[in-house]
Amino acid sequence: GLAVTVPAAVSFLKHCPDARVLLVGREAEIGAALERAPGADRSRIEVRHASEVVEMHDPPAAALRGKRDSSMRVAVQAVKSGDADVCVSAGNTGALMAISRFVLKTLEGIDRPAIAFQLPNQRGGGTTVLDLGANVDCEPAHLLQFAIMGAALAAVLDGKERPTIGLLNIGEEAIKGNDTVKQAAELLRASGLNFHGNVEGNDIFRGTTDVVVCDGFVGN
């Protein structure tokens, strides 16, 4: 809550002198938290009021339909309107994904958003893994889309023109895995992406590939 997000925003502004922050939530509570935050540069902070809060136990559908003035919804709407470039939330992940997909939509050719994270590897860098929990049941085309998004993200984070892609499986051999994974591998081989092939869990930490793709059940 505010005890974390407001000091984090203040610290961020100290590290990024050209940035501005839009804090979304109950205005009076945010104002009180800013008063307690040492060194807050109020000239670079705007507070936008939202009357509702998405709780951690709220189902995503209920948060989307029933709390239209939630801080999460208002913050995502600010990205759509151009008032903000990025939305950061420490709240209910499922609700954030649902609201973002509804308000912002997805890029053409991408059916579902995914949760991605860089896990540290033995090469001294990070392996970008996705999906980490947004999509429990996936079709082969979804895994291909995750690979496209993962490659784009890794290219920006690591400065690599053609990041390598690994498909998480129970073995490296092409005959391994269920039908979904096998079909996804065929799509990846035909995609033009820099597809390394199947990888196993330990390859994430070895840094065998720059990106590892899996469904959200396995990733979580």
HELIX and SHEET records of a PDB file:
HELIX    1   1 LEU A    2  HIS A   15  1                                  14    
HELIX    2   2 GLU A   27  ARG A   36  1                                  10    
HELIX    3   3 ARG A   42  ARG A   44  5                                   3    
HELIX    4   4 PRO A   60  GLY A   66  1                                   7    
HELIX    5   5 SER A   71  SER A   81  1                                  11    
HELIX    6   6 THR A   93  LEU A  104  1                                  12    
HELIX    7   7 PRO A  140  ASP A  158  1                                  19    
HELIX    8   8 ASP A  179  ARG A  189  1                                  11    
HELIX    9   9 GLY A  201  ARG A  206  1                                   6    
HELIX   10  10 GLY A  216  GLY A  219  1                                   4    
SHEET    1   A 2 VAL A  21  GLY A  25  0                                        
SHEET    2   A 2 ILE A  45  HIS A  49  1                                        
SHEET    1   B 5 ALA A 116  PRO A 120  0                                        
SHEET    2   B 5 GLY A 126  LEU A 130 -1                                        
SHEET    3   B 5 VAL A 211  VAL A 213  1                                        
SHEET    4   B 5 THR A 164  LEU A 168  1                                        
SHEET    5   B 5 ASN A 194  VAL A 199  1                                        
END                                                                             
